[in-house]
Amino acid sequence: MNSMTRRLVIGTAAVSMTMSLAACGSGKSPSSGNQAIGLLLPERASSTRYEAFDKPLIESNVSGLCTKCTIDYANADGDEKTQKQQFDALLARNVRVILLDPVNAAVTAPWIEAAAKKGTKVIAYDRLAAGDVAAYISFDNQRTGELQGQALLDALGNRASSADIVMINGAETDPNAADFKAGAHRALDSKVRRVAYEQSGEWKPEVAAAKVDEAINKLGKNGFQAVYSANDGMAGAIIDELHKAGRTDVPVGGQDASLEAVRRILTGDQAYTIYKPYAPEAEAAANMAVYLVKGIDVTSVASAITDSGGHQIPSMLLSPVVVTKAKVAETIVAGGLYKAEEICTPQLAQACRAANIPGNY
């Protein structure tokens, strides 16, 4: 699913403040007393962010904005059918708003239509769901892919123009993955010798490992110079597979700023990750959800409009950040994603000191 985003001129911080103030006002829910918000997240295994950050941050922000609002939460564990059952269960319980991060965004249009018939608004969270959703909150995903591609070029340095690249993309059922891929190609194409092998890792570390093993068999152990990985979970498996093959000189990047990825960056095993500050994304989601529960139009406070299958979706698109070893302290630690003590195990203390990470470890 392709999407084209038209940026507006409202700053994220100003929008967030405006929405928070308005959401705390005296607006009334369109239903009589029912202020339930459904939250459906897609997985736990491939990306740890959803349980560790998104869920608690959204719950905290909603409770701060709306004392009578409740969160009805479920995680699909990567199973599309399970998520459909969870969605239907929320509709049966007459929730007013559903925050949906879809396992398979391509199949959700009938879900959105069914929700509309019951008067339930659906917000696409992190991934753009098919259908006429009420709002969309995510990061600029093509820009994320561009940053990934450029970071891989930076890691290669003067070897880039002669490098053969392996690309392990995200799931083809995820529209974000298509945007990451397009952005990465925009950065890499014409800057490297060629993309010698490209496959979907399906957001599954075991699949990514198998694909890299296939690339090694096809191209030869030394037949490529870098690997683009769409996320950190797959990057970890890819790095393990490369090490098994005796390759420790291959830059591999990812995204999500998982704790293990940050540690791999400090040890030099992973070249970079993409940090998407979860707090502003969760705050924006909570704000929009409370707006809709209270029956307030969100179009005036959206920072972008996203065209999705002819539907003009009020959106908030945030900016991601590249994290390399030199930037862990000023991004991950300074931003509060992890404390130095969480990152810097005794085995990593020396690497942390070398990266100028402050703290007692």
JODA-V796826 format. One record per run of one state. SS is the DSSP state (helix for helix, strand for strand, loop for the rest). FROM is the first residue (numbers start at 1). TO is the last residue. Records with the same first field share a line. If there is no record, write none. Layout:
SS->FROM-TO, FROM-TO
This chain:
loop->1-3, 8-11, 24-35, 42-48, 66-69, 76-79, 93-96, 101-104, 108-108, 118-120, 126-134, 140-140, 163-163, 170-174, 189-193, 201-204, 220-225, 230-231, 245-250, 254-258, 268-271, 276-277, 294-298, 302-303, 309-310, 319-320, 324-324, 334-339, 344-345, 355-361
strand->4-7, 36-41, 70-75, 97-100, 121-125, 135-139, 164-169, 194-200, 226-229, 251-253, 272-275, 304-308, 311-318, 321-323
helix->12-23, 49-65, 80-92, 105-107, 109-117, 141-162, 175-188, 205-219, 232-244, 259-267, 278-293, 299-301, 325-333, 340-343, 346-354
